[in-house]
Amino acid sequence: MAWRLWKTGKRQDGTQSWPSDANQSIKQLLDMYLASDAAPFSGWAAPGIIFAPDVEPVLRNGVRGYQLALWFWLFAEKHGPIAARMVRESFCLFAEEAQPSSGDRIDALLDFESRLAHSIEAISSEARTFRLESLSVELPMEFFLATGFLRLAPESPYAGGNESASLQGNDYKLADCFGHATEEALAVFRAMIDKVDFDAKSLSNWKWSAHPGAAERHLQRRYSNPLFPLHRQMVTAHEVYEARLADAQSLHEISNELGELSLSFSQTTELPLNWQSFLEGYRDYVDRLDERRLAAGGQNAPLGDAIERLRADILTTWRTSLHRNRHSLATLDQEEAQRAERRALLYGCDWTAQILSNGSLIPPEEVVPALLSESPSELERVVTALQADPRLHETLMQCRATAHRLDNEFRSGGRNIPDIGDKLRILDGPPGQVPA
């Protein structure tokens, strides 16, 4: 986070011994959070601050949630955001074991606290300043944190109402609580974070990403999946961590290349005589970057938007250079439609995008087990894509043959592949047609 309530020096509690193992540290953190009298969470309210009984539980939960989020933000500063995400997932899973249904609730609360903190990062000093008679008064960031929580928290009695409606003084009182709770948390958490190390091998559990990157997605396919050899069915938290690092690096490299390409194009002040091949080169490079993005997977929508903006700039220049030549414009539009259709077919599902990428993360011997791990509806999309491109017809035939061989092997061993009847019917569909 660019803005931090904790950036100034704070007192630290050096009286307690803290674990260095991340797994043990989050277990201790969970015990502190779930207890009613454990610091720093027991000190969420500023001295002398009292709330009405109907709002106190909501505000207590919000401030304690912010204290909890501070621990993970401090952990991310030391060990990186991917490591912090891993330990947060483990924390929520431990919470679920301790109190059923609490894990998802805590995870949602931490997400909300992060969005709330990020939403006020951009508030300038000028926007926080007002005149009180002849004095210039700057409101603390905790005030905006408090008003944001009161207005935006789903469980807040003030959420969804008129923004001009009175908060009945709870904004100022809650701001004091956020400030006080931050100091209380830092006094404990700085010492905890100073002590804790991170080794993903120590984590006993994790949650799969909602939008996994290519490396994590293949681990997800393999995990406890009988279509893969036994040793490949075993996946560790360390492997998941390494996969997430690799997926993040892939998107980072694409983003860097896009930045260089955008700069190069923006510095073009005059098109060369061979302007069409010049623009084709830029367009082809942009399309390759987008195909790499789709193959990389993960949370990459902002990168896709940036690619689309550069592509739109290239095509605007192209169309302008055609000087309203209707035939040439129609040809360009037709070509664009064909490109879009091909990209949607071949890169619209994980499996095809990944096997078509350079350096595919799916080993050749696992291509068909990975394919059969997809849902029937996803498999239909894959088959449609393979049927649409004559260059991939042989790949489809090989997948059919291998799938039938695997099915026979499983049947001879008294085992069944889930949904294998539907999947074989889809794979065996006649060229150009997807079975119903």
N, C-alpha and C positions, 0 to 999 in steps of 0.2 A: 504494500500500500504506500502511495506517495505521501499521504498525510497520516500522522501518527499522534494519537493522544499521549503516547508513552515516550516521546522523544526527549523529554527533559529528564534530568537525573532524579531518581526516586530512592527512598530508603529500601533496604533489603533485609530480609529475615535470614540471618546466618545461623540460627539456633537449631535448625533441623537438618538431618542428613537426607539427601535425595538420591534416588536410584539413577544410575547411568544408562541402564538398559531402557530403550524406548517403550518396549512392551510393558515393563514394570511401571514405568513413569505414567503411562496413560491409565493403567489400572488404579494407581494411587490417585491420579487426578479425578477419575470417576468416583472413587470412594469419597473424595472431598466434595464433589459436586452433588452427589446424592444425599450426603449427610445434611442435617438441618443446622448443625452448629459448628461446621468446619470452616476455618479461614481458607481463602479470602471470601468465599461466597456468603458466609454468615454476616459479613460486614457490607452488604450491598447498599444499605441506606445510609445517607449522611446523618451525622448526629443531629437530633432535634427535628428531623423530617418525619412527618406522619401523613399518610394518605388515607383517604376514605376507604372503608372496607370493600366497596364494590370495585375499586380500581387497583388496590394494593397487590393482589395476586398477579395481575397482568404485568404491572410495572416491575415487580420483583423478578418475575421470569425474564423480562426483557433485559434488566441490568445484569442479572446472573448469566444470561446468555452472552451478553457482551463481554463479561469477565472471562467466560470460557473461550470465546472467540479470540481474546487477547493471547491466550496460551498458544493457540495454533498459529496465530500471526507471528508471535515471537519465535516459535519453532521454525516457521517458514523462513524467517530472516537468517537463521543459523544454518538450516539444512536444505533449504530450497522448497518451492511450492509443491513439487511432486511428492517429496518425502512427507511434507505436512499433510497432504491429502491422504496418503497411505495411513498415517497414524490416526488421522481423524476418522477414517473408515473403520479402523480397528476399534477405536474408542466407541463409536456408535454401535458396533456389533456387540461389544462387551456390555454396553448399556442395555441393549435388547435382551441379553441373557439375564441381566440383573432385574430388569423391570420390563416385561413384555410390552411391546408397542412404543417404548420410549425411544428406541434407536432412531426411527424415522422422524419422530417429533424433534429430537435434538438436532438431527442433521438439517431439517428444515429451518430450525431456529438459527443455526450457525450460518446457513445460506442467507437468511434474512439480515442478520447482523452484518455480514460482509457487504451485501447490497446497500444497506443503510449507510455504512461507513464510506463506501465508494461514492455514494450519491452526494455527499457533502465535501468530498475532496476538492472539487472545483470551485467552491465558494471562496471568493477573493476576500481580502481584508476590507476592501471598500464596501463590499456587499454586507459585511458583518458590522459595519459602523453606522451609527445614527447620532443625531444631535440632540442633546438634552440641555435646553437653554443655551448656554455658551460653551458647554463641554462636548467634546467628541468622545463617544462611548463605543467601544468595540465589544460585541458580544462574543463570548467564548464558543469554541466549536462544540462543547458539550451541550450548549443550548440548542443548536441545530440538530444534534444527535437526539436530544430529548423530543423536540417538536416533530422530527421525522418519525420517531417511534410512535408517538401518540397519534399521528395522522395516518401512518402507513401500516402499522402492525395489524394483521387480520383480526386479532382478538381484542384490540383496543376499542373501548367504547366510543372513541372519537374518530375511528377509521371510517372513510367513505362519506363523511359529513361535509358541511360547508366549511371551507378553509378559514373563513372569517369568524367562525363560531368560537366562543371562548373556551379555552382549555382549563379554565377555573384555577389558574395558578399552578397547575400540575407541571407545566413546561419548565418553570423556574426551579421548582422543587426536584423534578426529575433530573435536570441538568446538574444540580448539586450532587445528586446521587451518582450520576455517571462519573463525575470528577472524583468523588470520594472512592467509589468502587474501583476506579482505575488505579489509584494509588494503593489501595488494599491489595489488588491483584498483582501489581508489579512488585510489591514488597515480597511476595511469595514466589511468583512465577519467574522472575529474573534468576533467582538462585536455582530453581528447578531446571530452567533451560540451559543455564551455564553448565550444569552437571550432565545433562542427558546427551547421549550420543545417538547416532542413527545407523542401524544396520538392518536392512529389510529382512535379513535372514532370521532376526529375532521375532518378527511379527508372526503371530499364529493364525491370523485371518485377514481377509480383505474383502472388498466388494468390487465386482466388475463395474467398469465405467459404463454409464448410460450410453455414451457415444464413443466406443473404444477406437483407438487407432489400429492400424493394420497389424502391428506386432502383438498388441494385446488381444485383438480379435482372434488371432490364430491360437493363442494360448487358451482363450475361452472355448474355442472349438475342441481343442485337445482334452481339456480338463474332464477327467472321469468319463471319457467317451470311448466305448468299446470298439469303435471303428478304428481307433489308433492302437499301436502296440502298447503294452502295459507301461513300459518306462516312459512313453510319451504322454500317457494319461496323467502323470504326476506333475503338478505345477506348484511352484512355491511362491511365496510373497516376494522373494528376491527376484525371481524371473519376471513377475508382474511389474515390479519397480523398474527393472532394466528395460522391459518392453515399453513402459511409459516414457522413460527417458529417450529411447530411440524414436518413438513416435513424435515426441515434442521436437527432437532434433530435426526430423524430416520436415516438419512444417516450418521450423525456423530457417532451414536452408532454402526452402521454396520462397519464403517471405523475403529473404535477403536477395535472391535472384530477381524477384519481382521488383524490389526497390531499385536495383541497378538498371533493370530494363526500363522502368518508368522514367528514371532520371535520363537515361540515354534518349528515349523518345521525346521527352519534354525539351531537351536541348537541341532538337532538330528544328532549325529555323527555316530551312529551305529543302524541299524534296529534290532528290537527284533525278536525272533524266530517266533512269530506269525505276521510277517511283513505284510502279506496281509490284515488281519483284521485291523492292525495298520494304513495302508495307506487308507483302505476303510473308516475308521473313519475320517481321514483328508479330504478325497474327499467329503464325505457326508456333513461335516460341511461347506466346501467351497460352495457346491451346495445350502445348505440352506441359506447361506449368499447372494448368487446371487439371489435366489428366493425372499428374503426379499428386496434386492435392486430393483428388477423389480417391486415388489408390491409397494415400496415406491415412485417410479416415480421420476420426477424432472430431473435436470441436473446432471446425475450420471455416465456419460460415463467414466471419469477417474477412478472412483471406480470400474466400471466393468472391465476396463483394468487391474487394480491391482489384482482383483479376478482371472482373467484369467491367469495372470502371475504365481500366486501361484498354481493354478490348474495344469498348464503346468509343473511346477517343481515337483509336486506330481506324475504326470503320467510319467514323465521322470524317476524318481526313481523307480516307479512300473515296467516300461518296462525293465529297466536295471536289476532289480531283477529277472525277468523271464528268464534271460540268453538265449535269442533267442529261447525260446520254442515257435515254430510256432503255435501250437494249443492254448496255453494259450494267446499268443499275439492276435490271431484272436478272441478269446472269449472276451478279454478285449476291442478290437476295436468295436466288435459288441455291447457290452454293452454300450460303450460310444456313439455310434450312436443312440441307443435307448433312452438314457438319453437326448441327444441333441434334438431329435425329440419331446420328451415329453415336455421338457422345452420350446421349440419354440411354441408348441401348447397351453399349459396351461398358459404360462407367456408372450405370444407375444402380448396380448392386455390388456388394463388397467382393464377392468371389471373382467375378470377371475383371473388375478393376485391379484386383491384386495379382491375378495370374498374368495379366497383360503388362504389368509394370516391370521395368528393368530391375533386376535383383529381387524378384518376388520372394516374399517371406514364407511362402508355402512351398516346401520341398516337393520335388516331382512325385515321390512315392506317397505324398499326402494330399495330392490334388483332388482325387476322387473321394477319399474319406472326408475331406473338408467340404466338398460339394454335397455329399449326402448328409452332412450335418446341418445344412440349411433347411428352412421350412419348405413345405411343398409350394407355397405361393412364391417364395424367393427362388426356388428351383425353376419354376415356370418362367420367371424373368430371365434367368440364366440361359435356359434352353432357347428362348426367343432370340436372345442376343447372339448365341452361337449359330442358330439357323440363319440369321440375317446376314452373316458375313461368310461368303464362300471359303475364305481363308481359314475359318475356324470349324468347318464341317468335319475335318479329320479329328480335331480335338473332341468334338461331340461324339463321334463314333468310338473313340478310345474310351471316353468316359462311360458310354453305354456298356461296352464290353467289360470294363473293370468293375462297374457297379453290379452287373449280373454275376461276375466271378465272386465278388465279396458276399453277395446274397447267398450263393450256393455254399460258400465256405461256412457262413454263419448257420445256415440251415443244417448242414451236415454235423455241426457241433451242437445242435439243439438250441441255438440262439436265434433271435430275430432282431433285425434293424428296425427301429421305430419308423412307421409310415412308409416302409420300403415298397409296399404294393403301389401306393400312389406315386412314389418317386420314380419307380421303374416305368410306370405308364407314361409319366411326363417325359422321361428320357427317351422312351421308345416311340414317341410321337413322330408322325411322318414329317419330312423336311418342310419347313415353312408353316407348320401348323402345330399349335400347342394343344394337347389333349384336354378335353373338358374335365 
